[in-house]
Amino acid sequence: MRPRPAVCGCGLRLPGHIRQRRMPMLYSSSTRTRLTRMRRSTALVLLPTITMLGGLSSVSSASAASSVVSAEQPAKATQAVRHFYNVRFQRCLDADTNTGGNGGKVQLWDCGPWNQQDWEVRPDGSIYNMRFQRCLDADTNTGGNGGIVQLWDCGPWNQQWWVIRADGSLYNVRFQRCLDADTNTGGNGGKVQLWDCGPWNQQWWQ
């Protein structure tokens, strides 16, 4: 038998292999007008949305910055001006008008509308006399029972720090004693001193 010659399809292009071009889509003039309007409407919707998102981002950044500043700057405690009324003797804590300088006398006196009886309770615990612009001070030389309580220039000293307790007593931080009205001298000019804290109404101040 004779061998069949090899059939080569090289160089042949069959009709089925002809490439087809994509025909462009043809729109009528009215359709093109509608598409153009749709594109413009979409752009107009997107623009305010992007602007709004950018604004929200700016507001969020500003709020975050404000929160950081607030955290770094705590609010100051409220300062209150008041009288200190002694429950036992029914008189007020008074700065003697004759001795208003450093070492000035602090005493009991009938309550009245006088600014030597006006005291400002400050955030650091000091108690500031409005008339003489000095602080209620426990004398550092006499800090035991009967210790002197006086006026003195205000400063960062713990003998001027007082804690107002729930029972109305005034507790001195340095000497760990309370502001006490001497039971032997309860009238006008009565002595005010340091004394061990206890359940006694001469140490209650309203």
VMD Tcl script that draws the C-alpha trace (Angstrom):
set ca {
  {0.00 0.00 0.00}
  {1.15 3.46 -0.75}
  {1.60 5.76 2.24}
  {-0.80 8.68 2.29}
  {0.81 12.03 1.87}
  {0.61 14.32 4.95}
  {-2.11 16.88 4.70}
  {-1.01 20.36 5.78}
  {-3.49 23.03 6.47}
  {-0.82 25.73 6.58}
  {-1.74 28.99 5.01}
  {-5.41 28.10 4.67}
  {-8.07 30.39 6.11}
  {-11.45 28.92 6.47}
  {-14.51 31.11 6.42}
  {-15.38 30.16 10.02}
  {-12.11 31.61 11.25}
  {-12.75 35.09 9.93}
  {-12.63 37.61 12.87}
  {-15.77 39.53 13.59}
  {-15.59 43.20 14.46}
  {-17.65 44.61 17.32}
  {-20.13 47.00 15.97}
  {-20.52 50.20 18.02}
  {-23.85 50.69 19.74}
  {-25.88 53.32 18.05}
  {-28.16 55.51 20.15}
  {-30.78 57.88 18.99}
  {-30.38 61.58 19.79}
  {-33.08 61.40 22.50}
  {-31.34 58.44 24.17}
  {-27.99 60.27 24.14}
  {-29.65 63.29 25.76}
  {-31.11 61.12 28.55}
  {-27.73 59.47 29.21}
  {-26.00 62.86 29.41}
  {-28.57 64.07 31.92}
  {-28.15 60.92 34.02}
  {-24.36 61.41 34.16}
  {-24.78 65.03 35.26}
  {-27.35 64.07 37.92}
  {-25.01 61.37 39.29}
  {-22.16 63.88 39.47}
  {-24.39 66.39 41.30}
  {-25.42 63.74 43.85}
  {-21.86 62.53 44.45}
  {-20.38 66.02 44.92}
  {-22.47 67.01 48.01}
  {-21.97 63.51 49.44}
  {-18.19 63.81 49.16}
  {-18.33 67.34 50.61}
  {-20.50 66.14 53.50}
  {-18.14 63.25 54.26}
  {-15.20 65.64 54.24}
  {-17.10 67.95 56.61}
  {-17.88 65.08 58.95}
  {-14.22 64.11 58.95}
  {-13.26 67.69 59.87}
  {-15.87 67.82 62.64}
  {-14.69 64.45 64.01}
  {-11.08 65.67 64.01}
  {-12.07 68.91 65.76}
  {-14.11 66.97 68.35}
  {-11.20 64.61 69.01}
  {-8.82 67.55 69.45}
  {-11.28 69.25 71.81}
  {-11.54 66.05 73.89}
  {-7.76 65.89 74.24}
  {-7.61 69.53 75.40}
  {-10.42 68.92 77.91}
  {-8.63 65.84 79.25}
  {-5.43 67.86 79.72}
  {-7.22 70.74 81.47}
  {-9.48 69.47 84.19}
  {-12.24 71.72 85.42}
  {-11.48 73.79 88.45}
  {-13.30 73.04 91.71}
  {-16.04 75.47 92.75}
  {-15.04 78.01 95.40}
  {-17.69 78.84 97.99}
  {-17.86 81.83 100.35}
  {-19.61 81.02 103.60}
  {-19.84 81.53 107.37}
  {-18.75 78.87 109.85}
  {-21.38 78.66 112.58}
  {-20.45 76.87 115.81}
  {-23.26 74.54 116.84}
  {-22.50 74.57 120.58}
  {-22.05 78.29 121.16}
  {-24.20 79.55 118.27}
  {-21.58 82.03 117.17}
  {-19.50 82.41 114.02}
  {-15.83 82.02 113.19}
  {-14.54 85.58 113.17}
  {-11.25 87.32 112.33}
  {-10.60 89.99 114.98}
  {-10.77 93.38 113.24}
  {-8.04 94.78 115.50}
  {-5.46 92.13 114.55}
  {-5.88 91.37 110.86}
  {-2.23 90.82 109.89}
  {-0.07 87.70 110.16}
  {-0.78 86.09 113.53}
  {-4.17 87.81 113.66}
  {-6.63 86.44 116.19}
  {-9.40 84.09 115.09}
  {-12.30 83.92 117.57}
  {-15.99 83.32 118.15}
  {-18.38 86.25 117.67}
  {-22.07 86.87 117.18}
  {-22.92 86.18 113.56}
  {-23.55 89.19 111.35}
  {-23.21 90.56 107.80}
  {-19.52 91.36 108.25}
  {-16.86 90.25 105.81}
  {-14.44 89.28 108.59}
  {-16.81 86.33 109.01}
  {-16.82 85.51 105.29}
  {-14.54 82.59 104.43}
  {-13.79 81.17 100.99}
  {-13.22 77.43 100.84}
  {-10.57 76.90 98.16}
  {-9.82 73.81 96.03}
  {-6.53 73.11 97.86}
  {-8.35 72.93 101.21}
  {-7.29 76.35 102.46}
  {-9.89 78.66 104.05}
  {-9.45 82.28 102.98}
  {-10.72 85.30 104.96}
  {-12.40 87.77 102.61}
  {-11.69 90.87 104.72}
  {-8.02 90.40 105.53}
  {-7.09 88.26 102.51}
  {-5.26 85.73 104.62}
  {-5.78 82.05 105.37}
  {-6.85 80.10 108.43}
  {-3.54 78.77 109.77}
  {-2.49 76.39 112.55}
  {0.58 77.82 114.30}
  {3.49 75.46 113.59}
  {4.98 76.11 117.05}
  {1.85 75.01 118.93}
  {0.32 72.09 117.06}
  {-0.92 70.04 120.01}
  {-4.13 70.32 122.00}
  {-4.84 73.99 122.61}
  {-2.69 74.94 119.61}
  {-3.16 78.45 118.21}
  {-5.30 78.99 115.13}
  {-4.60 82.31 113.45}
  {-4.55 84.31 110.20}
  {-1.48 84.06 107.98}
  {-0.46 84.80 104.41}
  {-1.74 82.00 102.20}
  {0.84 79.54 100.90}
  {1.41 75.89 99.91}
  {1.69 74.75 103.54}
  {-0.28 71.87 104.97}
  {-0.98 73.68 108.25}
  {-3.44 75.68 106.11}
  {-5.17 72.64 104.65}
  {-8.50 71.75 106.23}
  {-10.84 68.87 105.49}
  {-14.55 69.55 106.05}
  {-15.91 66.28 107.40}
  {-19.41 64.86 107.17}
  {-20.17 65.80 110.81}
  {-19.16 69.43 110.13}
  {-15.79 69.27 111.88}
  {-12.75 70.97 110.31}
  {-9.74 68.64 110.31}
  {-6.23 70.09 110.04}
  {-4.08 67.98 107.71}
  {-0.71 68.81 109.30}
  {-1.53 68.31 112.97}
  {-4.40 65.83 112.55}
  {-6.59 67.72 114.97}
  {-9.88 69.58 114.66}
  {-10.90 73.22 114.89}
  {-12.37 73.52 118.39}
  {-14.19 76.25 120.32}
  {-12.78 76.34 123.86}
  {-15.57 75.26 126.19}
  {-14.34 77.67 128.88}
  {-14.64 80.77 126.68}
  {-17.73 80.40 124.51}
  {-18.89 84.03 124.38}
  {-17.83 86.84 122.07}
  {-14.06 86.75 121.72}
  {-14.06 83.06 122.70}
  {-10.90 81.11 121.92}
  {-10.71 78.93 118.81}
  {-8.00 76.26 118.96}
  {-6.77 72.85 117.79}
  {-7.94 69.80 119.72}
  {-8.16 66.05 119.27}
  {-11.19 65.28 117.12}
  {-14.17 63.79 118.93}
  {-17.98 63.62 118.99}
  {-18.31 67.05 120.62}
  {-20.54 69.78 119.28}
  {-17.98 72.52 119.96}
  {-16.20 71.04 116.92}
  {-19.26 71.11 114.67}
  {-19.43 73.96 112.19}
  {-22.34 74.67 109.89}
}
mol new
graphics top color blue
foreach p $ca { graphics top sphere $p radius 0.5 }
foreach p [lrange $ca 0 end-1] q [lrange $ca 1 end] { graphics top cylinder $p $q radius 0.2 }
display resetview
